């Protein structure tokens, strides 16, 4: 199985909102679709899933146009919601049946995922107890129910738009665990998020959109390798500001002799290390690493992204 | 777009339909409306009967003016024509002794306060019956009128018998003309060319009433469903469920499932209402002996659905379904332009305005009954949805014109269907639309 997105193009009037976006997923894994607000992520996802007409390009799944007839799709939309007054059980069954799952299997999956997501009490009515209507649920619980809806057809392709936003740390960890299970089960996952650390934890490939265009695209490791190991975290027991200045290394932050530095590469970092050893300064931590996804993103989209992050 | 998608696919419509119907009946408001509508239909007959009886009672009361006729003691009859038999001793509801005198002057000078003299004589034009009471009489003029009328009816009966007219002929002469009997199709039709031709026309007054009745049903069906469809679509858009839905079902299936679901609700209301109404009529006739003719037709006349045979009724039903389909889809489209609860009112107002125009036009067209207007209204939507089948059944347009009217209606429906398929999804996903036709047209341009 493979997903192929080729030269997606969309414009509203004269304004181009998605300009030739291409990427592919030859095998299972997590693909991250990143970008600032208004960069064209949601429009791209809507076109990929067939919700919006494309003005150009194609999206294929196993060589056939991708839609819910050719691929079992699960979708957690960025804009989440539930019918405010209908019972959750009715809604979950409805979505299951819309996706062609028979009632018995739907009920089994509801039970399974309700347990995993710890939302049974909202779905199954207890005798003598009035059930909460969906609009009375907390945002986090509504989000978990939405995730359940996305999983109800046991999808091959899972599209998660901002999956962790609005969740407390406990529920974020819960959902991350479930996403990891889906990766292990060989699912194709497209993830879009502003939380770079969370995305970095899962994705193998990325596309960064900026003002409707692709500015970075490819395998995350290769992108990181290409930019070299430039982040140096150094912890010592004395002030080493003069050594840093002498080595021409850029100081980012310092707190209690723990320095975050930006080096040009391995040579500059090793040069600084040698000079510290030569001066007999004990070194507690020396961590030379590649760019983080956050940095790759910020470098790619510039100031606009910084505003978004803030 | 190089991977063509069938935007007209309605796969999954049955699931949307079932969900819509289930949720409609789970909704307390709609369940209550259902029960109320069925109750109103069921009790319409008894209520109409009760109100007609109350009206009749009031009329009779005002007519009778509370005549008290038990205070009459003696009625002296002076028949100068010699027609009456002197054996008459009873004046129906009038108490008191009846006696004949040869000359009114015999008793007129000594009349008591409760005595009456009735004089029957002839003049050049016919017979005269006069009632005389004393100056100090306790008898009112109303009582005097009743006594005189009673005697007049006995006098008429007697003189006819004496003229050789049989009892049955007398009965025939005095039998009233009923206006309460059910009106049959054959009674209503008049031959356009003196009975030789085949073309029949319903008389103007009845045509107007039929038009009003049919347009009312179309209007009820539209008004009952459009607000629900708009609310339901807006709710989906507002609750941000649209994206989740659109990866499972195509927009046409989503829209049509709602329209057909709501249609089922309305049809069920009408069927249950009709059953209830028939049942109450049966029970009233069976156990109270009250025939439908005693109360039917006192308000809207829906007999057009039962007066023209099953085939013609199917034309009416078909027209209602087509109207429902069109207005249902338009409601869905307008619903997809709403972003907040306040917008629902605007969108519902737009749909209902068109429906109101159709309804009132049908009313005017029906009572105006002009051939050219009938023809144009039957052909031009939205008027044709309210008028075409009635114009056909009323003999105002031919079967060919009706067929053309249906073709035009279908073309309009197909256009709206194509527009819906193109823009419904776009409108649902757009959170910045203005409720109404403007957003729909802008989306058509942009699609």
Interface residues (C-beta under 8 A of the other chain):
Chain A: X12 X13 X46 X49 X50 X51 X52 X53 X54 X55 X56 X57 X58 X59 X60 X65 X66 X67 X68 X69 X73 X75 X77 X79 X80 X81 X82 X83 X84 X85 X86 X90 X94 X95 X97 X98 X99 X146 X149 X150
Chain B: X1 X2 X3 X4 X5 X11 X12 X15 X16 X19 X22 X23 X26 X27 X235 X236 X238 X239 X240 X241 X243 X244 X245 X246 X247 X248 X249 X425 X426 X429 X446 X447
